[in-house]
Amino acid sequence: MVSRVIPVDPFDLVIFGGTGDLARRKILPGLFRRFCAGQMPETARVIGAARSEMSSDDYRAFVADAIREFSGGMSCENGTLEAFQTRLEYVTVDAKGDDGWAEMVKLMDGRDVVRAYYFSVAPSLFGDLASRLHKWELTNDQTRIVVEKPFGRDLASAKALNASLAEHFDEGQIYRIDHYLGKETVQNLMAVRFGNMLFEPLWNSQYVDHIQITVAETVGVGGRGDYYDRSGAMRDMVQNHLMQLLCLIAMEPPSKFDPDAVRDEKLKVIRALDPVAPHHVVRGQYDASPDGPSYREAVEDPRSRTESYVAMKVGISNWRWAGTPFYLRTGKRLVARSSEITVVFKELNHSIFGEKQDHRNTLSIRLQPNEGITLNVTIKEPGPGGMRLVDVPLDMTFADALGEEAEDPPDAYERLIMDVIRGNQTLFMRGDEVEAAWAWTDPIIAGWETRGDVPKPYDSGSAGPGDAVQMLARDTRVWREVKP
């Protein structure tokens, strides 16, 4: 199977924070891969912008080093990297002052192309950058801005950020990026649901027993300790990444595959979420191990009450899902790196094969690693001696099913940046969606802060706190095994 590369219009992409870690690890290597795939037009440019004093030649060398380290093994030979470097420029600018902006104007002047501004900076600078882009008349009718999470830390701050951007840009120009939505399997989730007659009639509380969403990481907080201890797993992962996965798995079919139609249905899911009872939330902190320090040691606060793990039982009060629980969990320093959505269907009402056995169909959508979809079905075990049932997987690992092109799919950032250039907002969060997510999240966080809850310790390299197992056991259910 051969993938198609669809060219985009000529563009100038300005990366504010162009020397930062995200630019170095993800944005610049992703752009290089799109360049190698032939998706960048001849006149497209990438402009780094930051406070660091640096010439364009220095920046080209910086980008070359980043690509060699993080391009995923893509060849930089035969002049490809040198050709990409000719597309690069750099401007030293001050987001809070006027230094460097005249040089930016001179660089952009006279080019009637898509202008995309990537705010790869702290959220506190979003308003300043938006203001200066307008002050220096650096916008046109094809201008888009891309903003990274965290988009606020509660409802009040999210509203303030939305308001600061809305002073200068229309909602249709604002692209709030969540890289999970750029993953191939996340988009395939919509194709599986809405492109197949097989699943949609069963996608409701009549046939689905429960749904599990797991995002497990093997790493600790690392060098992000200061940021993470102010946020925790709830703000860092549940409010955005897991919330988006929940919306895609639970939403009604949109009238068409259109940005606002899709996001309207996601918003309805968030607004239908039930409040979460205290006994339906489990928080944890990882302990020390031979491989690394404990969470409290990593953040240098022996009394920290910030969670590195959270699991919860969530209900949705609408016609489709009333009575069907959604179990969400995410954590650091767990046994394996794995992101998976599993739909567990109900047992048969009656088995014709004698003794009752628990043979449930499950549909697992694996986001990482080894992206793919697996449907477990029940068949007869081969051989004589009666009707013995066994569960077997119908596996669609993308690399196996779709050939060489699927072995190295575009990184999420590659796809999402190209969608920005195209002006397609389907995979980006809308302002009211972000605010609705915080409106649901804030009372949960306020509840455990008011109660003074202390996260449960768990072993590094485990599946998390034992209380999370007990939470499902009370419902006579079990978590899916976290596997690499």
N, C-alpha and C positions, 0 to 999 in steps of 0.2 A: 504494500500500500504506500503511495507517495503522497506526502503532505503538500498542500499548496501554500505558497508564500504570496500573500496579497500585499502589493506595495501600498504605501501610505503617501499622503501629500507632502510636499516639501515643508520642513519645519525647523524652527530654532527651539531647542530644549535647553533651558537655563536651570542648572541644578544649584540652588542655594544650599550651602553646606556641601559643596562639591568636593571638598577634601576630607569629608567625614567618613565614619566607618560604614554607614549604609551605602554611600556612593561607591566606596572602594570595593565592598564585598558583593553588592547586588546590582546597583543601578548601572555602573559603567561596564562591568563584564556582560551584563544583559544586553546593553546597547551594542557592544562589540559582536555578540552572537547574532543579533538582528542584522548588523552590518554584513557579517559573513554570509548570512542567509539571503542577502540581496534585497532586504526589505527597506533599507534606508535610501531615499532618493539622492541623486548626485549633489544637490544643493543643500541637503540637510546638515545642520550643525549642532554640536553639543557644547554648551558654554558652562564652564565651572565658575562659581561665584562663592567667595568666602572672605573672611577677614585676613587670612594668611597672605603675606606679601609673596607673590609668585608671578613669574612671567608665563606667557602661554607655552613657551618651550619647556619650562620647568613642569608645567602641568601635564604636558604630553608625556614627559618621562614618568611622572607620578602615575598617570593612567596606564601606561605600558606595564609598569610593575604590578599594578592591581590586576590587570588582565592576565598576566602570566601566573599570578598566584590564585586567582579565583574564577577563571573562565571555564572551569570544569574540564580541562584537558583539551579544549578546542585549539587547533593548531594556529600558531602565530607566525608561521613560516610563509615563504613566497610573497613577502611584501604586504600581506593582508593587514598586519598590525600597523605598519607604516602608513598604509592608505587610510586606515581609520584615524590615525593621529592627525592627518591633514584636516579632519572635520572638527578638531578640538580648538577651543579658545578659552581664555581665562581672564576674569576681571576681579580685582580686589575691591570689595564693597563693604560698607558698614550698614547693617540692617537698621540700626537706630539713629544713624546720622546720614549726611549727604555725601560722604567721601566715596568716590568711585562711580557714582551713578551717572555722571556726565560721560565717563568712558563707556558705560553700558549703553547709553543712548547712541553714542557714536558707532558702536559695534552693531547695533540693531537697526540703525537708520536706513530707510530705503528698501527694506525687505518685506514684501507682501506675502508672508508665509504664516502657517500656524505658529503661534507663540505659546509654548507650554512652559510654565514656571513650576518647578518641583521644589516644594518647601521641605527639604530634608534637614530641618532645624528644630529647635525646641518650640513647642506650641506658643510660648510666650512671645515669640518673634513673628507669628503669623500676621497679626494686625499691622505691625510695623512694615513688614514687607509688602503687604497689600496696599498700604497707604503710599509707600514710596513708588511702587509701580505706577500708580495713577498720578502722583505728583509729577513724575518725570515723563509722563505720557508714553509709557512703554507697553500699553495695551492696544489691541485692535479688535475687530469684530470676530477674530478667530483665536482669541486668548483663552487659555485654560490654566487653572492652578491645581496642583496636586498637593494634598496635605496628608502627612503621616500621622498615625496614632502615636501617643495617646491623644485622642480628641476629647480633652477634658478629663477631669478625675471625678466629676459628679455632674448632676443635672445643671446646677447653676453655672459652673465653669464651661460646660458644653454650650449652653445658651449664649454665654458671653463670647465664646470663640465664634459661634455661628454669626452672631451680630456683628463682630468686628470684620468678618469676611464679607458679610452682606452689605456693608457700607460701600464697597467698591466693586463687588462681583455679583452677578446673578447666580442663582442656584444651579442653573445649567452650565456654568463655567467652573464649578467647584467639584473636584474629584477627590473624595475621601477614600484613601486607598487601604484595603485590607488584603494582604497578599494571599491569604487563604482562598479568597474567591477567584484568584487567578490560576489555581491548580487545575490541571486537566481533569482530575476525577471529580472535583466539585462541579465543574460544568457538565461532566457526563452524568452527574446525579440528576440534573434537569432533563437531559436527553433520555435517561432510563425511565424517569417518572412520566414525562409528557410525550415521549415519542414511541411508547409501547403500550398496546392495549392490554398486555399481560398483567401489568402491575397496578395501574390506576384504579380498577374496580376493587382491589384488595387493600388500598392505601387508606385505611380508616380504622376506627376503634372496633368495628365489628370483627375484623380479621387480625389486627395487629395487637399482640399482647403488650409489648413495650418496645422502646427504642433506646439504645445506648450510644452516646457520643463520647469518645475518649481521645484526648490529646495528651500523650505521655512524652516526657523528655528525660534523657539520661543525664543531661548537664545540670549543674547547679546555677546559682545566680552569677557566678564568675565576677567580671568587672562591673556588673550592673547593680551591685549591692545597694548603693545609695538610692538609685531610682527605684529598684524593685521593692525595697523596704517601705517606700512611701506608697506603693501601689498594691502589691500582692497579686496572687493568682486570679482573684475575682476581677480586679480592674484590668490586669494585664492580658488575661486570656478569655475569661467567661463573657465579660460585657461586650466583647467585639468578635473574636474568632469563633468561639463556641455558639454565640448568639446567632451569627450568620449561618452557621451550619444547621442549627435548629430551625431557622426560618426556611431554608431551602428544602429541608426534609418534610416540613409540616405545612407549607403554604398551599393555598388553593391554586389550581391552574390559572395563570394569567390569560387574559383574552388574546394576547399576542406576545411574541418575544420582543418586547419593547422595554426600554429602560424604566419608564415610569410605571408601566403595567406590572412589571416584575416587582419593583420596589413597593408599589401599593400593596401587593399581596404579602410581602415580607412584613410590612408595617402592621397589617392586620393581625399577624401571628403574635408580634411583640405585645400589642395592645390586649390580646386575649390571654396572656400569661397570667396564671394565678399567683398571688403572693406565696412565698415559700415559708413554710412553718420552720421554726428553729430546729426541730428534730429531723428535718429533711435536709439539713446541711451538715457536712463534715469538713472541718478544716484541719490541715496538718503542717508540720515543719519537719524537714529531713534531718536525721542525726548524722554525726560524723562517721566516716568510714576510712579504711586504709587509703582510699583513693582521693579523699578530700575532706575539708572541714564541714562542720554542721552548718545549718542555715544561720543560726545566731552568730557563729564565729565568722561566717562569710560576710555578714552585714555589720559586724563589729558592734552588736547590741545584745548583750546577754539576757535582756528582758523583752526582746521583740515579740510582739503578738501578731506579726504579719504572716499570712499563710503562704507556703510554697506549694500547697496542694488544696484543692477544694473539690468536693463531690456533692451533688444535690439531686433531689427528686423534684421534677418540675411538671406541672399540669397545665393544659391548655383548655380553656373553657370555650369551645366552639362545637359546632355540629359534628365535625369530622373527628375530633380527638378527645372529646369529653370521656374521662375514665381511663385513658391510656397514658401511663406515666412515661416521661422522658428522663433518663438518668444521664447526667452530665458529670464528667470528671476530667481534671487536668492537674498535672503536677510535675515538679522537677526532681531529679535524681531518682527516677523510677527504673524499673528493671529493663526497660527497652524503650527505644524511640519509636513511637507508633501513633498514627492518627487514623481513627477508624469510626465509621458510623455503622451500626448494626441494627437492622429491623428484625425483630423476633416475632414471628407470626404465632398465632394461637394453636393449641393442640386440636387434633380432630375431636369432634363431639363424640364420635363412636369409632372404635377400631374393630374391624372384622377379623383381625389376626389373633384373637384370643387375649392373652394377658396384656393389660394396658402398659404401653411403653411410651417414654417421653421422646418422641421423634418430631421435633418442631422444624419447620422450614425457617431458615434465616437468610437474609440478604445483607452481605457485608460490603461496604464501600470503603476501600482502603486509600487514604490520601497520601500516606508516606509511611515507610519507604515502599518500593515496589507497587506503584499505583495500579489499582485494578478493582474488579468487582467479582464477588464470589456468591453464588446461590447454593445453599445446602438443601439437597432433596433426599428423600428416603427411597431406598430401593431394596430388592431382595439380595441378601448375601449369596454369592455364587456357591454352588455345591448342593448335593442331596441332603435329605434329612429334615425336611420341613421348611416352613416359611420364617426365616430369620431375617429381620430387617436391619439395615445399616444405613447411616447417613453418609453421603458422599458429596463432594463439592463440584459444582459446575463452575470452573474457574476461567475468568477472562482477565488474566494479567495482560496489560496493554502491550508489553514488549513481546509476549508470545503471540497474541491474537492479531496484532496490527503490523508486525514486522519491524524492520530496522528503524523506521522513522519514529516509532513509539519508544524505542530504547532510550532516546535522549530527547524527551519533549522539551519545549521551551520552558524556561523558568517562569514562575508566576509573574515576576517583575517585568520580564520581557513582554509577555502578553498584555499586561495591564498598561504599560507605558505606550504600547502601540494603540491600545484602545483609547487612551487619552488623545493621541494625535488624530485618530479617526473621529473623535467626538462622541464615542459610545460609552454611556454611563451605566450600562446594565450591571456591571460587576463592581460598582462603587456605591458607597452608602450615601443616602440623602440626609439632609439636615434633620428632618423630623424623625427619621428612623434612628439616628444617633440619640436624639433627645428622649425618644420613647424607651430605648434600651436603658439609659441612665435612670429614667423614672421608675423602671422595674428594679434595677440593681441597687439604687440608693437605700431603700428601706431594709434590704437584706444586710448590707454593710452596717447601717445604723443600728440594727438589732443586735448584732454580735458585739459591736462597740459598747452599746448601752449595758449589755449583760456582762461585759468584761470577759468574754469567752477567750480561752487560751487554746491555740492550735494543738492538736494531738501529735506527739512525736512519732515518726516512722523511720524504719531502717532505710538508709540509702541502698538502692538496688532492689527494693521490694516493689510491691504493687500499690503501696500507700498504707494509710492507717487501717487498723482492724475495724474501727467504727464504720468505715465505708462499706465493708463487707456485711456488717450487721444491719446496716440500713436497708440493703437489698434482701437480706435474709428475713427481715420482718415481713417482707412482701412475698416470701418463698421464691425469690429469684437470686441469681448469681451474676456477678460481673463476668464479662468476657475476659479470657486470659490476655494479658498484655504481652504480645510476642514481637520479636524483631522482624 
